[in-house]
Amino acid sequence: MNKLPIEKRVQILHMLCEGSSMRAISRVVGVSINTVAKLLADAGEACETYHNDNVRNVKAERVQCDEIWSFCYSKQKNVPTGKEGEAGDVWTWTAIDSDSKLIISWMAGGRDADSANDFMGDLKTRLANRVQLTTDGHKAYLEAVEKAFGDDVDYAQLVKLYGEATGGQKRYSPAQCVGARKMRVNGNPDPKNINTSYVERQNLTMRMSMRRFTRLTNAFSKKLENHCHALALYFVWYNFVRIHKTLKMSPAMAAGVTDTLWSMEDLVNMIDVYAIKKERLSYSN
């Protein structure tokens, strides 16, 4: 089986994590679009498994959660017959450690109660201790947090208050935030730490680092599977490879998940190790 040189695989993965589209990568690197898609799928599977196995027992004090919108194949109002369930709106739920900036948990799904329950249930299993948790005012969080954490959490919501958008900005810009209300839900959260600033800043980083999240382009995801592969690759790259400007280290190092800074070569080697394990498993079955 032919395999790209490690230098080209590093270049492709790096460009995928730095905002380039798959077709642009195929032109720059000089490979087919199918090669880029295959590498993305291999990387996505390996990164999802690695995150699931290794981002555990995280010792965090303050955690912020949010959900960011994107879509797959078409926007929800334009989903064609027969594409229900695999096209339309896709919401990415994220939980970030306010201190280390580690993405502790992530999930792609709807913006509904079932997705909120699954997301909070996963987050709970990854934490080593009681935390102060802050979310926005989305009602689905209320039941989900109680179901996952019970009384073992200091939980508050930051409910933002919006005014009317002005002039021609109404179509593409969100309404102006005119204030926010802090609501204690459970436990004893510190009012000074009730905010969602870090997780919302992470939303901007995601939109800048993954081309398929860019608004008003044709670079959106065409397949939900590839969308999830791109997310898995991005979160491992962000946690283990990318140096946070403020922390001067990767979020995984700051959180104590690893004691070394990864390179993109390390990421490629991890993908290769996963591929070998997967092949051996298929043979044994």
N, C-alpha and C positions, 0 to 999 in steps of 0.2 A: 504494500500500500504506500502510495506517495504521500509524503508529509512535508508541509512547508518548512523552510529553515526557521529556527527559533527567532531570528532577527525579524523576519516578516510577520510571524505570529505576534511578536511583541508589538510591532508597529500597528498591526490591525487592531489589537485589543486596546492599545493606548488611544488610538483615534476614536474607537467606539466610546471610550470613557471621557473623551474631551470634546464631544459635540459634533463629530463628523457623521454624515449619513453613510449608509452602507454602500450606495452607488459611488459616492465620492471616494470612499476608501478603496473600492475596487479599481477606480481609475488611477489613484495616486500610487497604490502599491503594485498595480499591474497584475491583479488576479481577477478571477471571475466573481460575479455577485454571489454565485452558489458557494464558492469557497468561503467568502465572508460569512454567509448565512450558516454554513456548517460549523465554522469555528465559533460563531456566536452561540449556537446550540450546545456545542460541547462545553464551552466556557460556562454557560448558564447553568447547565446541569451540575457541573462540578462545584461551582460557587454556591449554588443553593444548598447542596449537601454539606459543603464545608461550613457555611454560616450556621446551618441547623445543628451541626455536631459540635461546633467550637465556641459559638457565642452563647455561653451558658454561665450560670452562677456569677452574673455581673453585679459587682458591688457599687451600686449607684445610690445617690441621695435624692436627686431631683430628676424626674422624667417628664418630658413633654411629648404629647401625641397630636397628630393632625392627619388630614387626608388631602391628597392632591389629585385634581381631575386630569384625565386624558381620555382619549377614545381609540378604539380599534376598528379598523375597516371603514366605519362611517360614524357620524354622530348619531346619537340615540334616535332622533326624530327621523333619520333617513335609513334606518336599518331595514334591509329588504326581507321579504318573506323567505323563510328557510335559514336565515342567519341569526335568529334569536338565540341568545345565550353565548354567542361567540363574536358578536359585533356590538358596537355601541359604546356607551360610557364605561370607562374603567377608572376606578379610584384606587390609588396607592396609599395605604395606611402606613404610617411610620411612627416609631417611638425612639426618641433621642435622649441620651444622657446629657443633661445640661452642662456638666463639668467636663467630661472627656470628649463630648460631641460624638460618641459612639452611637451608630444606629443599632439599637438592641434588637428590634423586631420590625418586620415589614410584611405586608401582604397586599396582593392585588385582588380586587373584588368589587362588589357594589358598595353603595353608601347606605347600607341598610342594617337592620338589627342583627341578622345572621353573620354578616361580615364583621361587625363590631364585636360580637361575642367570640368569634374565632380569633380575631386579632388580640383582644385583651387576654384571652385564655393562653395564647402563645407567649405574650409578653410576661405574664405571671410566672410561667415555667422557666424563664430566662433570668429572673432576678434572684439574688442571693439574700435579700433583706427587704424590710419595709421601706417604702419610698414615698416621697411627696410627688403626686401625679397631677398634672395640669392638662386639660384638654380645652377645646373651644366649646361652644354651647350646643353642639349637635346632640339631640336628645337620645340617640342610640347609645351614646357612651354611658348614660346613667345606669341602665340595666346591665350593660356589658361589664362595667367596672365592678358593680356589686356582685355579679355572678362569678367573676374571676377572682376577685380579691376579698370579698366579704368585708370584714372590718379591719383587715390587715393592710390598710393604706390610708394615707392622708391625701384626700382627693378634693380638688377644687376645679371649677370651670371659669374660664375667662370669656364672658359673653360680650362680643363687640356690638356696638350700636352704630348703624349706618344712616347717612342722610342720602339725599338725591344726587345722582351724578349730574354734572353740569354740561350744558351745550352738546357739542358733537362727540364728547367722550362717552356718552351713554352706552354706545354699542360695545366698545372694546375695553373700557376701563371699569373696574369695580366701583361701587358707590363709595363716597367719601366716609371714612371712619370718623365719627364725631365723638366717640367716647367708648368706654368699656366698663363692665360691671364684674366684680369678682364675687363668685358665689361658692361658699364652702359647702361641700356635699357630704364628706365623711372625714372623721378623724380631726386632726388639728393642724391643717396646712399653714405654713408661715405666709402671711399676706404679702411680704416683700418678694417672695419667690413664686407668686401666682402669675405666670406669664407664659406666652407661647412664642416668644421672640426667636429662640434658637431653632425650633422645629420649622417655623415659617421661613427663616433664612435658609434652612436646609431645602425647602421647597424650591427656592430660587436656584440653589446649586444644582438640584436635579434638573430643572428646566434648561440650565446652561450646559450641563454635562451630557445630557442624552438628547440627541437630535429629535427623536420621536416625541418628545415633550414640547417642542417648539410650536408656538401657536401660529395659525394662519399660514401654514406651509403644507406641502403634500408629503412631508417626511413622517407622518404619523404611522403607527404600527398597522400592518395589514393582517397580521395573525396574532392572536392572543398569546400563543405559545412563545413566539419570538419576543413579544413585549415583556413577558415574565423572565425570559432568558436575559434580556438587556438589564432588567432591574437587578437580578441576582448578581450579574457581573459588576454592575455599578456599585452595589453596596459592599461587596468584598474589596473592590478597588478603593472605595472611599474609606473603609474602616482600616485596611491593612497596608495600602500602598501610598495613598495620598498624604502628604505632610500638611497638617493643619497650620495655617499661618500664625495663629495666636499661640498654639500649644508647642510649636516647633517639633512635633512628632505626630505619628499617626494616631487617630482616635483609639485604635485597639491597644496601642502601647500605653496611652494615657489611662485607659480603663483597666490595665493589667491583664488583658486577654492574651497578649503576646509581649515578649521582651525584645523583639527585633523588628526593624523596619523592613518590610517587603520591597522587593523590586518587581518590575513587570516580568522579569525572567523567573522569579520565584512563583509568580501567579501562573505562568505558562507551565512550569514544572508541576505545580499542584494539579493542574488540569490533566496533564499526562499521567500522573499517578492515579487519578480517579478513573481515567479511561482504561488503564491496565486492570484495575480492580473490577470495573464493570465487565470487561471482556472475560476475566477469569470466572466471574459469577455466572455469566451466561453459559460458559462451557460446563460448569458444574451442574447447572440445571438441565 
